[in-house]
Amino acid sequence: MAAHQEVREEWWNDHRHEYDLYTSAFAREEAAEGNPELAAARLALLDSIPVLPTTEEVDDIAGNLLEGGLIPAKAATDAFHIAVSAVHGMDFLLTWNCTHIHNLSIIRRVERICAAAGYACPVICSPDDLLPPFKP
């Protein structure tokens, strides 16, 4: 957990400016959870990032991801993260969620569901995937 936090901070501080960042209402809701002081700090970081709207297409793709249990109902927000990023043509979906989002055992099925709806699934990755290569 500490290593993830370190990588997340390095990416945020040193590399986020290399990308056009977007967020969603779902990410903002998750950022608002937990310790009120930490939540306020997370929300402040998101304040300047445009929020992608939830559309009927987002709802449809999320529903398809949830249908049949590919993503379980208890993790419905994870389906919406994927759907929002696909519908809005994001290149990457950045996450540490390796259970229901950055999960290689389901990614091909997720990609097929997005494609069947007419959208490309973004590259799903974690912050360490977007760090520059190590140079000795």
Secondary structure, DSSP 8 states (H G I E B T S, - for coil): -HHHHHHHHHHHHHTGGGS---EEHHHHHHHTSSSHHHHHHHHHHHTTS-EE---HHHHHHHHHHHGGGSS-GGGHHHHHHHHHHHHTT-SEEE---TTTTS-TTTHHHHHHHHHHTT----EEE-GGGGS-----
